Amino acid sequence: MRYGKINEAIWNDTRFRGVSDSSRLFFIYLLSCSKCNSIGVFQIGLGTIEDEFMHDRSEIRSFLDELGLVGLVYYQDGWLWFNKYLKWNEPTSPNHARRCAADINDCIKKDAPVEAVWNFLGIARGILQQLSIKTSSGQPRTYYDEFKAVLD
């Protein structure tokens, strides 16, 4: 079992505050659902969402539309992605950075929508380059190096 975190800044985000209570609850569900991964780009069918979230398809589409209109979540052809997911869920270790790289590689292999991949890569590079670790030799190495090593 994996855990998901919810950054407390979400409660002050004007986009989040601007949607209905039901859509906010749905957003929290998506962050913590069984399919969500380390990059916030994943495949999930409407049937799975119906079963797990216990709402009918028309309500789910309405929640997705509302969240999409404000730029929080996008859904296309069975793929869901959070806008700027890594801004709120930065990698916390080299292992986490490697997991992010493996997840993005998996999404690319499974033909995730181009918009989802570019959304992830655009924010990931900046964040991962800012964070650094010390290697066993004492030299700094960025999480981006870890991430890029898996993609290369």
C-alpha positions in Angstrom: 0.0 0.0 0.0 1.2 3.5 -0.8 0.3 6.7 0.9 -0.5 10.0 -0.7 0.0 13.4 0.8 -2.1 16.5 0.5 -0.2 19.7 0.6 -1.9 22.1 3.0 -1.5 24.9 0.5 -4.3 23.4 -1.6 -6.9 24.8 0.9 -5.8 28.4 0.0 -5.6 27.8 -3.7 -8.2 30.0 -5.4 -8.9 27.4 -8.1 -9.6 24.7 -5.4 -11.7 27.1 -3.4 -13.6 28.1 -6.5 -15.1 24.6 -7.1 -18.0 22.9 -5.4 -17.6 21.0 -2.2 -18.3 17.8 -4.1 -15.6 18.5 -6.6 -13.1 19.2 -3.8 -13.9 15.9 -2.2 -13.6 14.2 -5.7 -10.2 15.9 -6.1 -9.0 14.5 -2.7 -10.3 11.1 -3.8 -8.2 11.3 -7.0 -5.1 12.2 -5.0 -5.6 9.2 -2.8 -7.1 6.6 -5.2 -5.6 3.2 -5.9 -4.3 4.3 -9.3 -2.6 7.5 -8.4 1.2 7.3 -8.7 4.3 9.4 -7.9 3.8 11.8 -10.8 0.1 12.3 -10.8 -0.4 10.9 -14.4 -2.2 7.6 -14.5 -4.8 5.5 -16.3 -8.1 5.1 -14.6 -11.4 4.2 -16.1 -14.7 5.8 -15.3 -16.0 2.4 -14.1 -13.2 2.2 -11.5 -14.0 5.7 -10.4 -17.7 4.8 -10.1 -16.9 1.8 -8.0 -14.4 3.5 -5.7 -16.0 6.9 -5.3 -19.5 5.6 -5.3 -21.0 8.2 -7.6 -22.7 7.7 -11.0 -20.9 8.4 -14.3 -22.7 11.7 -15.0 -21.7 13.1 -11.6 -18.1 12.0 -12.2 -18.0 13.7 -15.6 -19.4 16.8 -14.0 -16.6 16.8 -11.3 -14.0 16.2 -14.0 -15.3 19.0 -16.1 -15.4 21.4 -13.2 -11.9 20.5 -12.1 -10.7 20.8 -15.7 -12.2 24.2 -16.2 -10.2 25.6 -13.4 -7.0 23.8 -14.4 -6.6 21.3 -11.5 -7.2 18.0 -13.2 -7.5 16.8 -16.8 -9.0 13.6 -18.1 -8.6 12.3 -21.6 -9.0 8.8 -23.1 -8.9 7.0 -19.8 -5.8 9.0 -18.6 -6.0 11.4 -15.7 -3.4 14.0 -14.7 -3.0 16.7 -12.2 -1.8 20.1 -13.3 1.6 20.8 -11.7 1.4 17.7 -9.5 5.1 17.8 -8.6 4.9 21.5 -7.5 2.8 20.2 -4.6 4.4 16.7 -4.2 8.1 17.2 -4.7 10.4 14.1 -4.6 11.7 13.7 -1.1 14.7 11.4 -1.9 16.7 9.9 -4.7 14.5 6.7 -4.5 11.4 8.9 -4.9 13.0 10.7 -7.9 13.8 7.3 -9.5 10.2 6.2 -8.9 9.0 9.3 -10.6 11.3 8.6 -13.6 10.0 5.0 -13.7 6.4 6.2 -13.6 6.9 8.7 -16.4 8.7 6.0 -18.5 5.8 3.7 -17.9 3.3 6.5 -19.0 5.3 7.1 -22.2 5.4 3.4 -23.0 1.6 3.2 -22.5 1.0 6.2 -24.8 -0.2 8.7 -22.3 -1.6 11.9 -23.8 1.2 14.2 -24.9 -0.2 17.0 -22.8 0.0 14.9 -19.6 3.7 14.0 -20.3 4.7 17.6 -21.1 2.9 18.9 -18.1 4.8 16.6 -15.9 8.2 17.1 -17.5 7.9 20.9 -17.6 7.6 21.2 -13.8 9.8 18.2 -12.9 13.0 19.5 -14.5 12.9 22.7 -12.5 12.1 21.1 -9.2 14.5 18.2 -9.6 17.4 20.4 -10.6 16.9 22.6 -7.5 17.1 19.6 -5.1 20.5 18.0 -4.6 22.0 15.2 -2.6 25.6 14.3 -1.7 27.0 11.2 -3.2 29.2 8.8 -1.3 32.2 10.7 -2.7 30.8 14.0 -1.2 30.0 15.5 -4.6 26.6 17.1 -5.1 24.2 15.3 -7.5 20.7 16.5 -8.3 17.5 14.5 -8.2 17.3 15.5 -11.8 20.4 13.4 -12.5 18.7 10.5 -10.8 15.6 11.0 -12.9 17.5 11.5 -16.1 19.6 8.4 -15.5 16.4 6.2 -15.6 15.0 7.9 -18.7 18.3 7.6 -20.7 
